Amino acid sequence: MVDEAEFLGLVEQIYAAAADPGCWQGAVDALTARFPGGLGLIMHHDTGRGAGTWPVTSSNWDPHAVALYGQHYGGLNPWMKNVKKRPLGLSVPAEFMFDRASLLKTEFYQDYLRPLDLMSGVGVTLHHDQSLFIVATVLYPEQTAENESENVAFLQRLAPHLRRAVEVNRRLDRANVTGRAAEATLDRLTIGVAIVDHAARLVFHNKAAAEIFAAHDGLKLDRQGILSAAAPDEAKRLGRAIQEAAGTPQRAAPCSHSTARISRPSERTSYSVLVTPIGTGPDFAAGQKGLAAVLITDHDRGRAPSAEELAALFRITQAEGRVLRLLVDSHDAKEIARILNISEFTVRTHIKNMLAKTDCSRQADLLRAVAEHPLWILAGN
């Protein structure tokens, strides 16, 4: 059973890492703690070279084991040799990548995984660009693997947040946040991104943030462009968080951030707001010495496409759309049959028909087509 407060806390740590990559360590540690005996990591894998690096590992990794992976075992990892077959954004068990019986015969298992008491794991591809894949993975022992469906479902819930955080990292790293290039890239995010000075005066905001401010539903901008909350006590807390984050030219410590819930007069789900300092450079908002990033998540806005939307997108029937929506949530045919109160034969018939209609030869190709569709990438769930 997933504790919702714990889950939302982990989501907040992920978005802290979106604004401040130094926070990935804490986020990976928190994710790993969810899997008994687990060892977590963020991996960069280059299929061209057949090797990978681990920019972030959970704190419980043996540094020697991490070094050995980079020096030798990364090129022997049979799971990553099949990384191209995993749909982007889809959480899968290790056995989806390479079957257990074959794994046990490999040098990678016998000489690397076995001494670490690792047997299986769960992973998700967060980004790929030509031959480079960015992956989040937790490896774990046999007893943890027994809860495979629960493990996969938990990472699937986090996958959209992890993907968006990685995308924010990449875009903020490449773009001048006050320039037109950043406006074009950041406007495609479903997260509201606002850059403010120590007085909470707006310096920059993306399209999602503009829509949130225009709704006048809990967050607002006054005539001077000062960001605040509608509720007085929340406005005070938000103002203090911004002052603390933007009060100094440079960060005093890595991953210094504040989180808050901002209520909405409409009684819709509260906004999740994260405030974190951002460093300044020669090309960043000239003349500004203390700035903060305010990341705003609208949980009602950031929903994944519905079964009806999937049916329209892929020109399939409504019944097929319902099956497809459950497939991308990692349910198998038997589970889908139970949820929809139909036969497993009917489920498999729907899948067969969808493959024909979408020109996909395998179910994995169909899921990849969904995961890589712009409507799915830019949505959250």
N, C-alpha and C positions, 0 to 999 in steps of 0.2 A: 504494500500500500504506500503510495507516494504522499508525503506530507506537503500540502499545497504551499504553506508558508516557506518550507525549505526549498521547494521548487522555485518559487518566485525569487527567493534570495539568490539562488544559483543563476537565474536569468539576469538579475541585476548585476552580478559579478561579470557575466558575459558582456553586458553592455558597457560596464566600466572598462573592460578590455578593448571595446570598440574605440573608445576615445583615448585610452592610454594602454598601449600594448604591454606595458610593464605589469598590467593586472592579469595577464593570461596565466601566470603561475598560480595565483589564487583561484582562478576559475577552473583550471585543470585539476587542481587539488580537490576542490569541492565536488567536481564531477566524479573524480575517481573514488572518492569516499562513499559514493552510492553503491559501489560494487565490491563486496567483500574480497579481500586479497588482491584487488585490482591494481594495475600499474597503467597510468594514463599518459597520453602524449598528443601533441599536435605534430604532424609529420608533413614534410615536403618530400614528395617522391617524384623523381624524374624518370619517366618510362624510357626515354631515349638512352640514358646512361644505365638504366636498370639498378639504380641506387637511390638512397634517400638520406635525409638529415632530420633530426628531431629538434626544432627550435625551442620547444617547451616540453618538459616532462614533469610528471607529478613528483613531489618531493621524496617519495618513498622508493624511487628508482636508485639502484646501485650505479654510481657514476662510471664504474668500470664496465658494467653491462651496456650502458649507453655508448661509451666509447667503442666497444667491440662491435656494436651494430653499425656505426659509421665506418669503421675500418674494414669490416669483412661481411657480417651477416646481413647487412642491408641488401646486398646483391644476391642473397640466397632466399630471401623472404618469398615463399610461394604465394602467400596471400596477395602481396602487392604486384606480383606478375600478372594477376587477373584484375587489377584495379579498374581497367577500362570497361569491364562488364557491369560494374556497379553503377546504377543510375545516380546522377548528381542529387544530393540531398536526401537520399534514401538510407535509413539505418538498416544495417543487415548484420547477421551473425558471421563469425569468421568462416563458418562452413559454407556460406554462400560463395565465398571467394575461392575456397579450396577444401575438398572433402577431408574429413577427419582421418580416415584410414590411410590416405596417401600422405597426409601431413606427418603421421607417426613414423614414416619410413625416411623422412628427410633429415639431412644434417642440421637444418635450421631448428627442427624440434629437438633432436637428440642432444645436440651440443649447446643450444642456446636457450630454447624455451623450457626444456625439462629441468635443468638446474635451477631455474627461476620459479619452478612450480607453476608454470603457465601452460594452459591447454587450449584455450579458446579466447573469444573476445567479441566485441561489438564495435562497429565503426561506421563512419559516414564521410563521404567526400563532400567537402565544403566549397571547393573551387577547382576548376581545372582550366588550364590555358595551354593549348597544344600538348606538350609532353609533361608539363608540370601539374601535379595534383597536390592539393592541400587537404589533409585528412585529419579527422579527430577520431581517436581510437582508445579504448580501454581493454587491455588484455587481462585475463583472470584465470584462476585454477578451475579444475573440473567441477567442484561443488557449486561454484557460482554459475557455471555454464548450465546447470540444471534448470535455472530460471530464465531460459533463453528468451521466451516471448515477452516476459516482463522487462528484461534488459533491453531488448530491441525497441519496445514501445517507449521506454523512458528516454532513450537517446533520440528517438524520432520526434518526441515532443520538443526536445531542445534544438533539434537540427535547424529549424528556420532562424532561431535566434543566433546560433553559432555562425550560420552562413551570412547573416546580415552584419554581424560584428566583424567578420573577416573582410567583408566588402567595404565596410566603413574604414577599416585599417588601410586597405589598399588604396582607396580613393583619397583619403586624407594624406596618405604618404606621397601620392603622386601630384596632387593638385594644390595650387595656391587657393586657400579657402575664400579669398576675396575676389578671385578672378572669374572670368566667364567659364573657364574649363571646369571649375569646381561646381558652379551653378548647374551645369549640364549633367554632371555625374551625380552630385548629391541630391538633385531633384528627383532621381529615380528611386531613392530610398523611401520605404514606408515609415521609417523612423523620422520623427521631427528632429532636425539638427539646428540649434541656434548658438551663435557665438556672441557673448556679451562681455562688457567691461565690468569693472568692480562695482559700478553703480547699477548694474543690471540693464544698461542701455544696449540695445541691439546693434551689433556690428554686421552680422550676416545671418541669414536663415534660409533653409531650403523650402521647397514647395510644400512638403508635408507639414512643416512647422507653420507656414503661412496659413494653411487650411485650418490647423488647430487653433491658431490665434483668431482667425476670422469667425470661428464658430462661437466665440464668447461663452464657452462652456467650461469654466474652471481656470483657464489661463488667459491672460489678456496683455495687450500692449497699450500704454497710455499715449497721449498726443506727443510726448517727448521720446517715444520709443522705448520706454522702460518696461521690462518684463516683470509681471507679477501674477499672483494667484488671486482668485476672486474671494476666497475665504480669508479673513484677516489673519488668523493664526497661521494658516498655511503660507500666506504672503510673507509673514515675518520669517518663517523658517527658510523659505526659498531665498529670500533676500540675504539672510545670514550665510547660507551655503554658498551663494555666488560671491559674496564679499570675501569669504575665507578662501575660496578657490582662486579668485582673480586678484587678491590683495597684494600679491608679490609678483615680481617679474618672472621668477623661475620657481619651479616646484621645489618645496623643501624635502619632499620624500616621494618615492614612486607610489603610484596607485593611491593617491589621496583623493577620495571622492565622497560625495554624500548622495543618499537616495531618499526619495520622498514619494508619497502618494498624494496626488492632487485631486480632490473630490470635484464632482461636476454637478451643477444645479439640475441638469437633465436627469440625474440619477443613473446615468449610464456608468459602466465600469470606470473606476478612477484611472487617471493617467499615472503611469510610472515615470518618474523623472529622475535622471541621474545628472549630477553636476560635478565636473572634474576640471582641474586646471589644465591649461595647455601652454606649452612653451612658445616663445616668440622667436622668430628668425628674421633675417634681413628682408624677406619677401612677404612677411606676414603682417597685415594690417599696420602699415607704417605709422609710427607715433603712439601705438598702443603698447603699454608695458605690462598690463595685467589683464588677462583675458581668461574666460572660462567657457567650456563647451557644455551646453545643456541638451541632453538627449531625452526626447519625449516619446514614450511608447503609448499609442492608443490601441488598447487591446481589442476594442470593437472594430476599429478600422482595419487592423492587421489580421484579417481572417483568411484562411485558405479558401480557394474556390470551392463552391458547393458541387454536389453531384449534378445539379441542373446545369451549372456553368460548364462543367466538364463535358456533359452531353452535347451542349451547343458548340463548344470549342472543337471537339473531335468528331462531330456529326455522328453520334451514336444515340441509341435510344435512352430514354430516362432510366429504364431498368438497368441497362448496361452502365450508365453513369453512376448509379448507386453502387454497383459492384466495383467499378474503377475507383471510386472515392475510398472504399474500404481497402482495396488493394494497396493504395499508396500509404495507408495507415498501417501497413505491415500485417494485415489479417490474411490468413490463408483461406482456401476455398471452403474448408469445413467450417471455419469460424464465420465466414460471410454467409453461408447457408443458414447457420443458426441465427445470426443477427437479423437477416432479412426474412427469415421463416420461409425459405424456399429449399429445394433439394440441392445437394452438392452437384448433381448432374446438370441442373439448370445453371448454376454458377459457372461451371466449366464451359457450358455452351455459350454463355454471355462472353466469357473471356475469348473463346475461339472466334466468335463473331467480331469482337473488337479488334483482334489481331488482323483479321481480314480487311476490316474497314480502314485501318490505320496503316496498312502495308508493313506491319511489324511481323517478324518471323518468330519472335520469342516474347514471353511475358516481360522479361527484363528490358527488352527494347521498348515495349509499350510504356513501362514505368519511367524509363529514361526520357521518352517523349513528353510525358507529363511533367517530370521534374525540371526539364530544361525549357519548358514553355514560359515566356515572360510573365504571364499572369501568375504562375505558381511561384516563380523566383521572387517577384516583388511582393508577394503576400506572405503573411505569417500565420501561424496557428497556435 
